[in-house]
């Protein structure tokens, strides 16, 4: 497999307050993130709100500046490019290769632009095509995501949520990207439409040889679409693993908690009361000492309250976890609870 | 079988607008709620599930009208009342709303007052419906907050909503809904805005409270996982019609309406890679109620649609004990054996 992207020690710190006399406070949204993305894979980033998954996506493409660390892109032509050190003009060509799809298709499309112009805009900005060529490219791309040619003159409000998300996808795809960062791309959609868009993303990946970073909070969707999963908690990566291993036997107690909380669409697998699910994600500015998860962890020991575990590979597996007891804990997976039926 | 607490029979709700034709957002809703049981009303956005819930509390906007049907509320004292015929602002309705039937909303931040402490907001509900002094009401408020798992309830009662996390706000909302021990609790997407671990906690709490208080719950959601987790019965809505209702185990085991089947096939199942099947989504999108066919609402997207579907409304067909679906395929099977 060829490497497409490397993220090393990436950190993002927001400074809050601190007027003339006020004391400023630091909010660490990303804390030393390390991850790699291989060409052709779908890497899911999961976690609850406020864990930093969106910030991570935005920092990779420099939609937001990071505070420290490196993001290195490995183009097909060879070599490597450190995106984090580029200025606005220098990074522009790489923004063709790395594109984003946003969560809310209503607020991410300019309501004053027609569909044609929305999809043509990236081509114009990057001066890739004009005239007839531009028109053909836009029509082809829209047709590929399932928007008919007679809709080109309409404005976003005339489309349903699912169609708007398709337009958002077309805007990302029209530049023939290599890597697509999909930030909660299906979360705002109804289930039947969500299934259509998931299938579309699957087909497009195949057809265009895409790589996805799929940011989501929905583990059911992640299990369906991802090859590998990164679990985040309070700005830390707590576990990375191939999808099946993660769902089979998680190595971090937080992953186990997420799987335990996941509702399954089969009443015979009803989980009942789950008293071990406790607490809520703490405020980011109020990060606990030691392991960030120890305040909610049912396995926490004294050591967890003082020593911060680092993300390390678990011997004999392809998993990594940031837990002192990752090897010894026998955590519960999710597959045994799963229903297996289909209805004709 | 226990006597139903609330039955909605053949209800339709019409929205009027000065410059557009009327829209029948809800066309045919039949629901039955039993004390101590949870009925989940499930459907995609725009199917009319929230409007149905608001109709039960008569909280509809001025331009909406319950044009047909009845909402029979059978509270022990003076026989059944048809809520659909009450004056929404009248004394009778106001004594039911908030006291006997109460509601939890999706987004607690927008449904709680930002300028009053949660304690004051809960006190107000109690004092409005029961003869109590401010002091007694506050004691009850604190007990309620404690019961719904708000830590340090006595102090937290003085907190404003913005000072609380999403989960705590939803707990405060639940405490307010339970302030007068309602017989029916309507929960409109109560966990949709929450993270999964918080959602699991709130679902646990609702189950616990139902055991303690014995109220009926009408649980509105779009998430089949949540339905499977909390419901005793489930009703599936599509474009203003309830297309299927029945025991939750029965409906998930053998869904009868093509829409219910399609909905269940749209949810990714938790499977290992080797067993993973491609999702089979429902084709097309939900049409506007304006374009709804005279017959079955699902006709335009149904893989099994045939001659009578667009023009004739399917009858209620009992397919199992208490399991009802409206589909021509079911009635047809009774008339002629498939070849």
Contacts between the chains, C-beta under 8 A, distances in Angstrom:
chain1	res1	chain2	res2	distance
A	48	B	195	3.9
A	48	B	196	6.9
A	48	B	197	6.6
A	48	B	198	8.0
A	49	B	195	5.7
A	160	B	285	5.1
A	160	B	286	7.9
A	161	B	45	7.9
A	162	B	285	6.1
A	163	B	285	7.4
A	190	B	44	3.9
A	190	B	45	5.6
A	190	B	222	6.5
A	190	B	286	7.8
A	191	B	44	6.8
A	191	B	222	6.8
A	191	B	224	7.2
A	191	B	263	6.4
A	191	B	266	4.7
A	191	B	267	5.8
A	192	B	44	6.4
A	192	B	262	6.8
A	192	B	263	6.5
A	192	B	266	4.7
A	192	B	281	5.5
A	192	B	282	4.2
A	193	B	44	7.9
A	193	B	281	7.4
A	193	B	285	6.8
A	194	B	266	7.1
A	194	B	281	8.0
A	195	B	265	8.0
A	195	B	266	4.0
A	195	B	267	7.7
A	195	B	268	7.7
A	195	B	279	4.1
A	195	B	280	7.4
A	195	B	281	3.5
A	195	B	282	7.7
A	196	B	281	4.3
A	198	B	268	7.2
A	198	B	279	6.0
A	199	B	278	6.5
A	199	B	279	5.7
A	199	B	281	6.4
A	202	B	278	7.5
A	217	B	195	6.9
A	217	B	196	6.9
A	219	B	196	7.5
A	220	B	225	7.2
A	220	B	267	7.0
A	220	B	268	5.0
A	220	B	269	7.8
A	220	B	270	6.2
A	221	B	268	5.7
A	223	B	268	6.7
A	223	B	270	5.6
A	223	B	271	7.5
A	224	B	268	3.6
A	224	B	276	6.9
A	224	B	279	7.3
A	225	B	268	7.9
A	243	B	273	7.4
A	244	B	272	5.7
A	244	B	273	5.5
A	247	B	270	6.9
A	247	B	272	7.9
A	248	B	272	7.7
A	257	B	197	5.9
A	258	B	196	6.2
A	258	B	197	6.9
A	260	B	200	7.4
A	261	B	196	4.3
A	261	B	197	4.5
A	261	B	199	6.8
A	261	B	200	4.0
A	262	B	196	6.1
A	262	B	225	7.2
A	262	B	270	7.6
A	263	B	196	7.9
A	263	B	199	7.5
A	263	B	200	7.6
A	263	B	203	7.7
A	263	B	223	6.8
A	263	B	225	3.1
A	263	B	226	5.1
A	263	B	228	6.7
A	263	B	229	4.6
A	264	B	225	5.6
A	264	B	228	6.3
A	264	B	229	7.6
A	264	B	270	6.5
A	265	B	224	4.0
A	265	B	225	4.8
A	265	B	227	7.4
A	265	B	228	5.0
A	265	B	252	7.3
A	265	B	264	6.7
A	265	B	267	5.2
A	265	B	269	7.6
A	266	B	228	5.4
A	266	B	252	6.0
A	267	B	228	4.5
A	267	B	229	7.8
A	267	B	231	7.4
A	267	B	248	4.8
A	267	B	249	5.1
A	267	B	252	5.3
A	268	B	249	6.7
A	268	B	252	7.7
A	268	B	253	7.9
A	269	B	228	7.5
A	270	B	228	6.5
A	270	B	229	6.0
A	271	B	200	8.0
A	271	B	229	6.7
A	273	B	204	5.3
A	273	B	207	7.0
A	273	B	208	7.6
A	274	B	200	5.6
A	274	B	201	7.9
A	274	B	204	6.2
A	275	B	204	7.7
A	277	B	197	5.4
A	277	B	200	5.0
A	277	B	201	5.7
A	277	B	204	7.6
A	278	B	201	7.4
A	280	B	165	5.2
A	280	B	166	7.7
A	280	B	167	5.0
A	280	B	168	7.8
A	280	B	195	7.6
A	280	B	197	7.4
A	280	B	198	5.7
A	281	B	195	6.9
A	281	B	197	7.9
A	334	B	270	5.4
A	335	B	270	6.2
A	335	B	271	7.2
A	335	B	272	6.0
A	337	B	270	7.2
A	338	B	269	6.0
A	338	B	270	3.7
A	338	B	271	5.9
A	339	B	269	6.1
A	340	B	269	7.1
A	340	B	271	6.9
A	340	B	275	7.0
A	342	B	265	6.2
A	342	B	277	6.6
A	342	B	280	8.0
A	343	B	255	5.9
A	343	B	261	4.2
A	343	B	264	5.8
A	343	B	265	5.9
A	344	B	261	7.6
